[in-house]
Amino acid sequence: MRRNSIMAIWLFLLLASMSARAHHSFSSVFDGKKPITLTGPVTKIEWANPHIHLYIDAKDETGKVINWAIEMGSPNMLIRLGWTRHAMKIGDVVTIEGHLARDGSKLANARTVLLAGKKMFAVPSEGSGR
């Protein structure tokens, strides 16, 4: 019985540490002084906690297509802003306004998403407490 209790405690601690790493503050990952606008078709959507991620193919200044990961708010935050799981589909062309990742990777945090002529908020990161 004692062995099961110890294993349960270790499992809890492991899961808690994984959750803590997945959730982060905006400023620890993104640079609020580096805005970016990206336009391209959606290639993948991950609708899951703690943040929704979408991936788009956008051209750089040389015309090369680059797949970008775009972080948005949590599913609950986006639902309150009018989003649904089916608001975006693979192939939809979107324009993302947001901020670049600090590490120079092809990751951005979205403030707004222009989809089919409608501008939708993706939760302003600086004030969301994330």
C-alpha positions in Angstrom: 0.0 0.0 0.0 2.8 2.4 0.9 4.5 1.7 -2.5 1.3 2.7 -4.3 1.1 5.9 -2.4 4.7 6.8 -3.2 4.1 6.0 -6.9 0.9 8.2 -6.9 2.8 11.1 -5.4 5.6 10.8 -8.0 3.1 10.6 -10.8 1.3 13.7 -9.5 4.5 15.7 -9.2 5.5 14.6 -12.8 2.2 15.7 -14.2 2.2 19.0 -12.3 5.7 19.9 -13.6 4.7 19.1 -17.2 1.7 21.4 -16.9 3.7 24.2 -15.4 6.2 24.1 -18.3 3.4 24.2 -20.9 2.0 27.4 -19.5 4.1 30.5 -19.6 4.0 34.3 -19.4 3.9 36.2 -22.6 7.2 38.1 -22.0 9.1 34.9 -21.2 8.6 33.6 -24.8 7.5 36.6 -26.9 8.9 40.1 -27.5 6.3 42.8 -27.3 8.6 45.1 -29.2 8.8 42.9 -32.3 5.4 43.0 -34.0 4.8 40.8 -37.1 2.1 40.4 -39.7 1.9 37.0 -41.4 -0.5 36.0 -44.2 -1.0 32.5 -45.5 -3.1 29.3 -45.6 -3.7 27.4 -42.4 -1.9 24.0 -42.4 -2.8 22.7 -39.0 -4.9 23.6 -35.9 -4.4 22.3 -32.4 -7.4 23.2 -30.3 -6.2 22.2 -26.8 -5.2 23.7 -23.4 -3.3 25.7 -22.3 -3.1 27.5 -25.7 -4.6 27.0 -29.1 -1.9 26.7 -31.8 -2.4 27.1 -35.5 0.2 26.7 -38.3 0.3 28.7 -41.5 2.5 28.8 -44.5 3.7 32.4 -45.0 6.2 33.8 -47.5 9.3 35.6 -46.2 10.8 38.6 -47.9 12.5 36.4 -50.6 9.3 34.6 -51.4 10.3 31.4 -49.6 7.4 29.6 -47.9 7.9 29.1 -44.2 5.6 27.2 -41.8 4.9 29.3 -38.8 3.5 28.2 -35.4 1.0 30.7 -34.0 0.0 30.7 -30.4 -3.3 32.0 -29.4 -5.3 32.2 -26.1 -6.8 29.2 -24.3 -9.9 27.5 -25.8 -12.1 29.0 -23.1 -10.8 32.6 -23.7 -11.4 32.3 -27.4 -14.9 30.8 -27.0 -15.8 33.9 -24.9 -14.5 36.0 -27.8 -16.8 34.3 -30.3 -14.5 31.6 -31.6 -15.6 28.0 -32.2 -13.6 24.9 -32.8 -14.8 25.0 -36.5 -14.2 28.8 -37.1 -11.0 28.0 -39.0 -10.3 25.2 -41.4 -7.2 23.8 -43.0 -6.7 25.9 -46.2 -8.3 29.1 -44.9 -6.1 32.1 -45.7 -5.6 34.2 -42.6 -3.6 37.3 -41.7 -2.1 37.2 -38.2 -1.0 40.3 -36.3 1.1 39.5 -33.3 4.6 39.3 -31.9 7.7 37.3 -32.6 9.3 34.7 -30.3 12.3 35.9 -28.4 14.4 32.9 -29.5 14.2 33.7 -33.2 12.2 30.6 -34.0 9.2 30.6 -36.4 6.8 31.1 -33.5 4.5 34.1 -33.0 1.8 35.0 -30.6 -1.4 36.3 -32.3 -3.2 39.4 -31.1 -5.7 39.3 -34.0 -6.6 37.0 -36.8 -8.2 38.3 -40.0 -10.4 35.4 -41.4 -12.7 35.8 -44.4 -12.7 39.6 -44.0 -13.6 39.5 -40.3 -11.0 40.6 -37.7 -11.2 38.3 -34.6 -9.3 38.8 -31.4 -6.9 36.0 -30.3 -6.6 37.4 -26.8 -4.2 40.3 -26.4 -1.3 38.7 -24.7 0.2 41.6 -22.9 -2.8 42.1 -20.7 -4.2 38.6 -20.4 -2.1 37.4 -17.5 -0.8 34.4 -19.4 
